[in-house]
Amino acid sequence: MFRAVELSISPESRRGWQDLSRIAPLGWMVLVGTLAGILPSDVKPELVPTSQVTQEEFEELKRLAQDLSTSPAKEPDDDAQWGDLTSMIRTWTHDRLEAALRVLEGIDAHSGVLVQSPSSSPLFSIQSSSRGKVSGGHADSHDYDIRLLDGSRTLRPWQLVNAAATGERSTDRTEHIQMPDGRKSFVWTETRYRDRLLAVHVVQPGLAQLAGLGIPGNEAALQADVNKHEVPDTRFNRDANPIANTHVKQSQPPEDTVQLQSQSGDGLSQISTDSKSDISANTTDQILQAQEDSWRRRQTKAGNVIRIAMVQWQIEDEGSYRHPLFDVCPDQLQKIEKDILDSTGKFIARPSAWTDDLAAAHSMLPSSIEHRRRALLRQVLRACKHFDVECLLLPEYSTRPETVEWIQRELDANNLKTVVWAGTFRKPPYMIPELFKWLKEAPDWSAVFPLIIPTKHQIQKLEEIPKAIRTRCKKYPSIAYEELFNPERDALAAMTPDGDNPISRIIELICSEIFLATSPSNLHGLAWTWCDLVNKWGGHHQDYQQAVKDIVMQDVIWFADLTSMTSHISKRRTILFIPAMTPRSVDYAILGQANYLATGLTTVFCNDSGRHGHGQSCIIGHNCWDNEKDDSVPGIPNASPYHGVVPGLYRPRREDRGWLGQFEQAMVIADIDPMYQAEGKPRPQNLLPPLRLVAHLPILEVGSGQHRKLKHPDVFKLLRHKSQLTSMVYSKLNANQATCRKTVVGHIIAEISQVLSSSSSRADTVRDHDPAAIADCLEMMAYAIPENEYWLQQRSRAYKHEHASNPQRWPPPTLLDWLYVDIDKATNEVYPKIHVPPFARAASSKTPG
């Protein structure tokens, strides 16, 4: 059988699909069991180590094999391997199907195979390769050119699975949503193994509808700007909360809207809740009250730790690395100077047209991007207040000078004592000096790293800083990314003064500056690029060999002096903050482990998860080394508020390594002991945990102006849980509503409120006899906010299985720990303005608009 499969998928084979289709389900079962190392065989690929397969999974696989081992049908059948399953089909229930799918999904997870449904796209296409044509229904002996979201490639016939109903036309190649302009936005599934594309699966519309998986309201338009809601401004109290008065306004669906139905064991079930019901202020007030009560209960911390937070989010393309002109609302620019935009009015084509005259007349312009930044950060600061966070770290190139000053105002207005390391931005030339006096000493095009200090709190030793915003500039660029900025000339220095305050234990390196500490091999490259940047901006450092000794080595010694356990121990810095925008997250994990093992340093790596970042932010400290001996004992509770799940703390022994997802948007809060990060053996009896997770807060970003890279809810996965979400009325939603994050998340929040209302008398999660209610809410939230799917699913599964053996006080943090961010504008609200200096000094021949 293995030989037959090998021949079928070889490049020389022209009968691949036909030969593979002759393998019966039991044959595929044998192949899976053998490849997984579960069935005894001379073939020993063991894609899945047998130790990873649980006894429950093993028994379920045996049961599935027995189901497939049915006696042959008495009557001849043209499709024998499927006709023989008649007796099995008679006993095949909904529960048996779910159990089979669950165990097969487990095998996928163990082996590294990922089956995913990318967001629908009109870019998707399938066409015959130049090597041959397509002839009817299934792919025959010809290859196909497939265009996916990450590029085009050629697939063999067996790699394209096209499921269709009998008689369905081959031109209806896949399920789709009709766009207003006549285009089709297609839906498909991909199977990948360690980022390698294995297969693409499509379903034709007729079969999708027959199976109850059709897109609701397939004829309706899929628009990003559906359901613009007007909500009040959000601050830090329930009188002006982020969700209150968020009325989910839904238009009446057309009469011929396709009804969504879920298949259950006893037939089709429908949800009868009114789809037009609003998410009321009372509902959201209850949620926010429960959130803040839960957060304040966790506000207390031991006196020996410092509470830090970091935020990973999807920053706009290039972030604040680019000129501020690129952050301005395009429609505003179009009113002023059409030559700046291309024909669509969406992308800046000629920034050089932004001249002195135009900039003088329009020095401050509205920015929807800045509006989004503040909407996200407003909820982050709300969490900082209720968790009593002392230090907050933001990613590289995530702020503007206006953002920094806004954060400083918010800290004081809301009486926060949080000190904020506010990412970075590049300072453009020609800025009006009176606007940002704290930027006066920063050179043009320098990458500025601000430290924001609350002025209402006299933090010990920090009052010596004469201003509320302190800065330093980035010194060493990313060579791989050809990063360009005006570099710091002075030796590196910590941003907080020496002292007894825990915050004085923090040291900072900005993204690629970490290569100072990773390998001596980096020193020459750092010196060369530093000299090159200095010369570009008018300096005179031609001898990079000398720069290795005079510049780079001095910074290496500085880092060693401040972090070493054998030098300047009274001034020792033990927590390393790294704001980053990088795809090379592994470098930072290696650095964190090496520094922890060398000197007990805890690293807080805060990355962007947008176009140029790769996410995977994490805190690398206690338990971060790859210990050969796994000391964990199953069945014993841990200190995680999520019943054993610990998102955001680096754990190399785990398959997910504990870090945040590649596209995830979330805030992580942890307590770090700045004095004793390493336990030692024997462990001191009274040494509290050196690193402890306090909260993981996924960001639920919604709104008609949501970041264009954020995915729509996964409607197909939501359908599988429809029966559990009683307030989700898919039977009355058209395609626009069913794929609108704001609508879907609003209903999930209403369901969470219902769960809280029906169980307010419980003391802890041990007394929760229906854990599926909370688990399903988290599962639905994962499908509604796909970028956060992984850790929400982990929290869901952990609660379902560990709510009693690893209990938490009621209501459980796993249900309440998230940040709702609505980026729609409030009533009468205008976008915040940012300073847009001239891109070029050339005078404009046109009259300013």
N, C-alpha and C positions, 0 to 999 in steps of 0.2 A: 504494500500500500504506500509506504514511504517512497518507494521507487516510482510509483505511478504519479504521485504528487510532484516529485522532483522533475519528472519528464514533462508534466503538464505546464509547469510554470517556467520552464527553461526558455530562453529567448528564441531558440530554434523551433519550439513547438508552435504549430498553428491550429491546434485543437484544444488549447488549454481549458477554456470554459466548458466545452462539451465533455471532456474527460473528467473534470472536477465535479460536474453536476451529476455524474453517475455514482458518486460516493454516497452511500446511505447515511442518515443521521448517526446510526450506531458506529459507522466507520469513522466519522469525524470525532465521535466521543472517544474512540480508541486512540486516535491521533492526539487529541488534547491530553488524555491521561498519560500517554507515553512521553510526550514532550514535556509535560509537567513533572515527570519523574515519579508519578503516582503508581502507574502500572509497571509491574516487573517486565523488563525487556533487555535485550542485548544492546539496544540503542540507549545511550546515556547522555542525552543533551542537557537534561535537568534545567530547563529555563526557569523553573520554580524550585528552589530548594525544598525538599520534602518536609523539612522542619517547619516551614512557613505555612504548610497546609494543616489547618486545624482538623481535629477529629470530626467535628460537625460538618465541615466541608467535605471530608473524605466520605462520610456516610451519605451525604446528599449526592455526591458523584456516583456512588454505587447504586443508589436508588434510581438516579436518572438513567444509568446504564441498563438497569433491570427494566425500566419503563420502555426503553428503546428496543430491548431484546424480545420483541413480540413474535408470535408465530406467524408464518406467512398467510396472506389472505387466501381464502378458498377460491375466490374467483380471480381469473387473470386480470391484470391491470397494466395499462400502457406505461404507467409511471410506478413501477413496482416498489422501489424503495420508499415511496411515500404512501402508496396504497396499503402497504403492509402495516401501517400505523393505525389502522382502524380501531383495533381494540384499545390501543393506548389513548386515542382521542376521546373515547367514551368515558374514560376515568380522569381525563386531564382537566383539573380545576384551576381556578384563578390562583389559589394558594400554591398549587404545585408549580404553576408557571413562574410565579414570583420567586419561589425557592430555587428553581433551576436557574433563573436569570441571576439571582443573587450569588450563587456559588460560581457561576461562570464569570461574573464580574469580579469576584474575588480572585480567581485564577489570573484574570487580566491584570489586576492590581499587583499581584505577587510577581508577575513576569515582566512588568513594565509596559504592557500593552495598554494604550489609551484610546478609547472610543469617544469621540466628542462631536458635537454639532456646532460648528462655527455660526456666528450671527448671519442671518440671511443677507444676500448681496446680489445686486444685478450684475456684478462682475463675473460671477460664476458662469462657466460655459464648458460644454463638451462638444468636441467635433472630431471627425475622422482624421486620423493622422495621415501624413503624406504617404505612409506605407500601405494604405488601403482604405476602403470605404466601409460604411456601416450598412448592414442590410437587415432591417426589421428588428423587432423586439430586443432580445438579449444581444450583447456583443458577440459577433462571430469570431472570425480568425484575424480581426484587424485591430491594430492599436488605436489609442485615443489620445488626443491632446486635451488636457484638462487645465482650466485656469481657476486657481484657488486664491484665497486672500494673501497667501505668501508667495505667489508667483505661479508660473505655468510649468507643466511637466508632461511627459508622455507615459501613459500607463498601458500595461499589457491587458488583454481582454479579461483575464481572471481577476484583475485588480479593480474592475468597475462592476459593481453589482447594481443592476437596474430592475427594481421590482415593479411589476405592472399587473393590472387585472386583465383577465382574458378579453381580447379584442381591443385593448387600449392602444391608441396610436403611439408609435415610437417618437413622434414629434413632441408629445407631452412628456418631455424627458424627466422632469422632476417636479415635485410639489413647489409651489411658488406663491408669492403675493403680488397682486397687480398694483403697480405704481400709478400715480395720477398722470404721469406723462406717457403712459402706455407701456413702459418697460416692466419686466418681471423681476422680482427679487427672489432668488432661488434659495431653497433650503436643502442641505445635504449633510451627510455624516462622514467623518474621516476616521480611519484606524491608523494609529501611529505606534511605532516601537522605538523608544528613545529618540524622538524627534524625526525618525525616518517614516515617511509616508508609505503605508502598506497597501491601503485600499480606499476607495471612495464608494459610498453607497447612496443611491438616490431612489426615491419612491415617486411613481407617477401619480398624479392627482386622484385618479379614479380609485386606485387601490388604497390611497391614504384615507379617502372618505369612507370607503368600505370598512376599513379597520378602525374608524373613529379617531384617526390621527390628523385629519385635515385641518389646515389653518382656518381659524374662525373668520367668517366674512372674507373669503378669499378674493372676492371681487372688490373689496374696499381698499382704499389707499393706505400705504404704510408711510406715515410722515413723522419726522422727528419733532415737529412743533405742534403736536396734537395736545389738546387739553391744557392750554395756558391758564394757570391758576394764579390768582392774586392773593397773597398771604401777607400778614403783618411782618414787620422787621423782627428778626430773632436776636435775642440777647441771652441773658443768663438766668431768667426766672420764668416761672410758669405763666406769669401774666402776659408775657410776650414770648411764647415758646415756639420752637421750630416747626411744630406740626399743627398746633391749634388753628382752627378756622381754615384748614386746608380742605376745602370742599371739593370732593371728587366729582366734577361736573361732567356728566356723560350724556352725549346726544343719544336720541332714540335710535337703535339699530334699524337698518332697513328690514322690510318684512321678509326678504329672502335671505337674510343672514343665516349662514350655516350654524346649526345648533351643535354645541360641543357636548358630547356624552362620554361617560367613562364606563368601560366594561367591568362588570362585577359578576360574582358567581351566580347571582339570581336574576341577572338581566341588566337593563340599562337604568341608571339612577340619574336623577336631575336635582340640581340645587334650586330651591324655591325662593331664596332670599332676594329681596328687591335690589337690583343692580344699581339703582340710582340713590341708594342711601348714602348720606354724607358721613365722612369721618369727622365726627363732631368735636367741638372744643372740650366737652366733658370727657370723651374717650381719650383724647391726647393728654389732657390734664392728668388723668389717672395714670397713664403710661409714664409721663415725665415725673410725676410724684413718686411712683415706684422706682424709677431709675435713680433719682436723686437720693431717695432714702437708702437704696442699696449702695450707692457710691459713698455716701457719707458714713455708712457703717464700716466701710473699708478705708476710711480716711486716716484712722489712727495707725501709726507705724512705730516701730521700735526706735529708740533714740540713737542707735548706732548706724542707721541706714540713711541713705539719701534717695528720695523718690524722683525718678526720672521718667520722661515720656518721649517717644519719638513718633513721627507720623510719616507714613509712606502713602503717597498718592500719585495719580497719573497727571504729571505736569504737562502743560501745553507744549507743542513742538518747539524744541530748543529752549523752552522756558525763558528766563530773563537773561540768557546768554545773548540774545538778539537785542537790537535797538528797540526802545519802547514803542516806536511807530507800529511794530508788528502786534502789539497788544491792544491797539485802538479798534473800536467797533468799525467794521468795514463800511457800514452804511453812513457813518459819520464822515469818514474820509471821502466817500463818494460825493457827499454834499459839498465838500470843500475843494477837492481837486480830483477829477475823474482820471487824470493821467497816472495817478498812483496805482490804480487798480487795473486788473485785467478785465476782459469783456464780461466775465460773470459777476464782477463786483465783489468777489470773495477773497482774492489773494493779491497781495501787494506785488506788483510787477515792476514798478519803477520807484523805489524808495528815494532815489536821488532827486525826484521831483519835490520832495519835502524840503524846501529851501528856507533861507532866512526870512523872507517876507511872509511865507505861510506860517512858519513856526512862531514868528512874532505876533501874528494875529490870532493864532490858535495854540498857545503854549500848553494849555491844559485841555485834554480831550477824554471823553468817557471810554471806559474799557470794560467789556463784558468779562474778559479774562481776569481782571482785577476783582470784579464782582464775585466771580467764582472762588477765587483765592480766599476772599474774606468770608464768604459763606461757609467754606470748609473750616477755616481757622476759627470762626466764631464758635462753632460747636466743639472744636478741639479745646478752646479756652474754657468753655463751659465745663467740660470734663476735668480740666486742670483745677478749676475752682473746687469742685465737689470731691475730687480725690486728693486735694491738697498737694498737687504736684509742685516740686521745687525747681526742676529743670526740664526744659522742652527743647528738643532738637528737630529741625526741619531739613529737608533735602537740599542739595546744591541747586542753584539757579531756580529757586522756587518762589522768590519774593522780588519786589521792587522797593525802591526807597519809600514810596507811598505806603506800601504794605507794612514796612518796618515802623513808620511813625503811627500808623493805625493800630498796630499791635501794642505799642507803648501806651497809647491813649486808652485802649481797652483794658490793659492791665491795671491802670490807675482808676479808671471809671468803675471797675468791678472789684476793686480792692483785692487783686490777686498778688501773690508774692512769688509767682513763677518767673524765673529768669529764662529768657528765650535766646537760644542760639539760632538766629533766623535765616538759615540757609545762606545763599549767596546771590549776587547779581553782578552783571558787568555795568560799570558806570559809563554812560555814553559821553562824548564830548559836547561842549557848548551848553551844559546845563546852567540854569540861572543860579548863581551861588547863594543868593538869599533864601532859596527854597529849602535847601537841606544843608544847614550850617555844619552839621556833624559829618558831612561828606567832603568838607572843604579840603582836607589833606589827602584825600584819595585821588590818585592820578586818573586821567581819562583812560577808559577801557580797562581799568583794573577790576579784578574780580573781588568784590567787597564782601566780607563776612561780618555781619553785625551781631553784637551781643546787646540785648535789650534788658535793662534793669528797671524794675518797678520803683518809682520814686517815692511812693507812699510807705514803703517798708524799709526801715534801716537795717538792711542785712549786714551782719557783722563783717567787717573788713571791706565790704563792697561800697560802703559810703565814702571810701577814699577815692573812688572813681568820680571825677567831677561832673560827669554828664551821664544822662540816662542811656545813651546809645554809644557803645564803644565799638570800634572796628579794627580789623586787620585785613590785609589783602593776600590773596592766594599767591604762592610763590612758584610752584612747580606744576607744569601742565601735563595733561594726558597726551603721551606721545602717540598712542594708537589712534586717538581721535583727532590728532592735529589741532588740539585746543590752542587758541590764541587769546592772550590778554596781556595787559601791562603788568609785569610781575613785581612782587615785593622785592625791594633792594636790601632792606635790613634783615638781620638775623631773625629767625622765628622766635616768637614769645607766646607764652600762655596768655589768654584773654582775661583771666581772673587773677587778682593779686594773691600773693602768698598769705596764709593765715590759718586760723583754726577752724574756719567755717568749712563744712563738707564740700561746698561748691569750689573751694580752693584746691580740691583734689582732682579737678578736671583739667585735662589737656586736650588740645584740638589739632587735628590734621584734616585738611580739606581734600577729600577724594584722592587724586593721584599723588598727593604729598606723602601718602602712606608708603610709597616705594622707597622712601628714605630708610624705612625700618624693615623691609622685607628681605633684601638681599644686597650684599656689597656689589654685586654685578650691576646694580641699577645706578650706581653713583656717577659713572661717566655719562650715561644718557641724561640724567637729571642736570648735570653741569652743562652739557652741550645745549640742551633745550632752553635752560635758563639764560645762558649767554646769548643765544639766538633771539630770544624775546627781548632782552635788554637792548640789544643792538637795533632791533626793529623799532623800538620806541626811543631811539636817540641816545642810548648808552654807549659805553666804550669798554666792553669786556670781550676782547678778541681771543684770549688764551683760556680755553675751557679747561686745559690741564691744571692751570693755576686755580681756576674756579672750583675744581674738585676739592682742593686743600683749603682754600680761603672761604668758600661759600658753603658748599654741600657738607663737607666734613664738620663744619662748625654747627650746622643744624642737626647733624647726627649726634654730635656730642651733647647738644642742648637737650635732645630727646632722651638720651641716655641719662644725663644728669637728673632730669625731672622724674624719671620712671624707675631708675635702678634701686635695688634693695641694698646696695653697698656704697652709695654715694648720696650725700645731701638728704639723708633719710627724713629730716624734719620737714623738708619741702617736697617730699615725694608725691607725685601725681599718680593716681591709681585707676582713674576712669578716663578712657580715651573716647572722645566724640568725633565721629567722622560723618559729615554731610557729604552726600555723593550723588552723582548722576552717571552711572556706569553699568555696562553689561557684564563686567568681570567680577561678579559677586564672590566667586570662589577665592580670588586673591585676598579679599577682606576676611573671609573665614579662616584662611591659612594664617594671615597676619594676627588675627585675634587669638587663635590657638597658640601660636608661637609666643606671643607676648604674655599670655596667661601662664604658660609653662615656664617662661623665663623669669617673670617678675610678678606674677599674680595680677596682671593688668586686666580689667574688664573693658571690653570694646563695645561701644554703641554705634552700630553701622546703620545709618538711615539713608536709604536709596530712593530714587525716583522709580516709579513703575510705568513710565510713559514710553515714548518712542525711543529715547536714548538710554534709559535705564532698564534694568532687568529685574527690579524688585528685589525680593529675597533679603529684605532688611532683617536684622536680628541683633540680639544682645549676646555677646560671646564672652562667657566667663565661667563661673562654677559649673562643673560637669560638661565642659565643652571639648574635652580631649577624647580621642578615639581609644578608649580603654578596651583592651582585649577581653577583660572580664566584665560581663554585664551584671551589675549588682541589683538590678531591679527585680522585685518579687511580685508576680501576678497576684491580684486580689487584695493588695494593701493600698489604702487611700494615700494620696499625696496632697500637697498644699494648693494645687491648682483650683481656682474657682470654677473650673469647667469639668469637674468629675474625672480628672486624670489628664485631660488635654492641655498642652502647654504651648500655645502659639507664640512665636517671636523669640524664644530662647533657643540658641543653637545647640543641637544635639546630633553629633555626627553618626551615632549608632542608629538613629531613626532613618527610615527611608525618605521622609520629607525633610530631614535635618532640622526641623523645628522652625525654620525661617518662614517669613511671609511669602505669599504667592508671587509669581512673576508679574501679574497684573493687578494684584490686590491693592485696595485702598483701605487702610486701617491704622489705628492708633494703638500702640503698645505701652503699657505703664508697668514699671517694675521697681522694686526696692533693691538697692545695691549697697553693700557694706563697703565704704571707701577705705577701710583700714585692713580688714582681714578677708580677702576674697578666697584664699586657699585654706582648706580645712586642716590638712596635715593628718598624720597618724601617730598617736591616737588623736581623735578630734577633741578639742577642748569641750568640756561638759556643757558650758554655758554659751558656746558660740552659736548664735542664731543663724539661719540660712543666709549665706553671703549673697545670694541672688534669688529673688522670689518674684514670680509673676503676680501682679496685682490686677491687671485687666487687659483684655484684648477687645478693642472696640471697632468692628468693621464699619466702614463708612457707607451708608445707604444713600448714595447720591441720586436725586431725582429732579425732575423739572424739564420743561419744554426746551430749555437752553442747555441741557446737560452736555457734558464733554462729548464730542462727536466720536471718540474712540470707545466709549462705554457701550457694552452690548445690551441688546434688548433682552427682556426675560425669555428664558427657555420655555416656550409654550408647551412643547411636547413633554418635557419632564414635569411641568406644572400639572398637566392633565392627569398624570399618574397619581397625583395626590389631591385631586379636586374634591373627592368625597370627604377628605379630612378637613378641608378648609371651607367651612360652612358659609362664610360670608363672601367667598369668591364666586361671583355669578357669571361663569363663563357662558352659560346658555344664552345670555343676553348681551354679550360683548362682541363688537365687531373686531376686525383685525387690528385697527388702530388702538383700540382700548386694551385688547389682550396683549399687545406688545408694548404698552406704555408703562414704563417703570413706576411712574407716580401712581397710576391706578392700581397696579398689582400690589405694590408695597403698602399703599393705603389700606387695602383689604386685609393684608397680613397683619398690619398693626391693629386693625379692628379685631382680628381673631385673637391676637395676643391679649388685648384688653379683655376679651370674653373669657379667656383662660384664667386671667387674674381674678376676675369678678366671681367666677364660679368656685374658686379655691382659696379665698382670702383667709379662711380659718386655719389653714395648715401651719404647722410650726417649722417643718423642714421637708426635704424631698423624699425622705423615707416614707412619708405618709401619702405620697403621690402614687395612687394605684392605677393611674392612666397616663404613664409617661409618654405614650405615643402622641398625646395632644401637643406637648411642648416640642417633642422631637420633630413632629411634622411641621410646626411653625418655623423651626430653624431650617428644615429641609426646603420648605417653600421659599424662605428668604434667600437661601443659596441659589435657587433657580431663578429668582427674580433679579438678583444682583450677581450675575455670573462671574465677575472678576473676583468675588469673595467666596466662591463656591466651596473651595477645599476645606478651609478651617471651619466654616459654618456647618458643613456636613460632618466633620469630625466632632464638633460639639454636639450635634444632633445624635450621632451614634453613641457617643460617650454617655449622654444623659439617658438614653433609652436603656443602656445596659448597666450603668453605674450609679443611677440616681439614689439607690438605696445603700449599696455597699460603699459608696464614696459620697456621702451626703453633703448638702449645703442648706443654709437657712432659706426659708421661703419668703418671698419668691426668689427662685434661683438666679444668680448672675448670668448664667448661660442664656436665659430668656431675655434679659434686660440690657445686656452689654452690647450696645451698638450706637452709632451716631447717625441720626436722620438729618440729611443735608438737602434742603430744597433750594435750588439755585434760581428759581423763578423770582422775578422782581416783586416786591410788595406793592400795595396800592400807593400810587403817587411817588414811588421810589424812582430815583434816577441812578444810572450807573456811576460808580465812583470815577473821578478823573485822575489821570496820571500826567506827569510832565513829559512833553514830547519835544525835545530840542531839535534843531534842524539836523537833517541827515547830511546835508551838504551846505557849505557856506555860500554857494552860488546864489546870486540874486534872481528872483523869479521875474519873468517878463509879464506874468499874469497878475491881475488884480486879486488880492486876497478875497476869498469868499466870506 
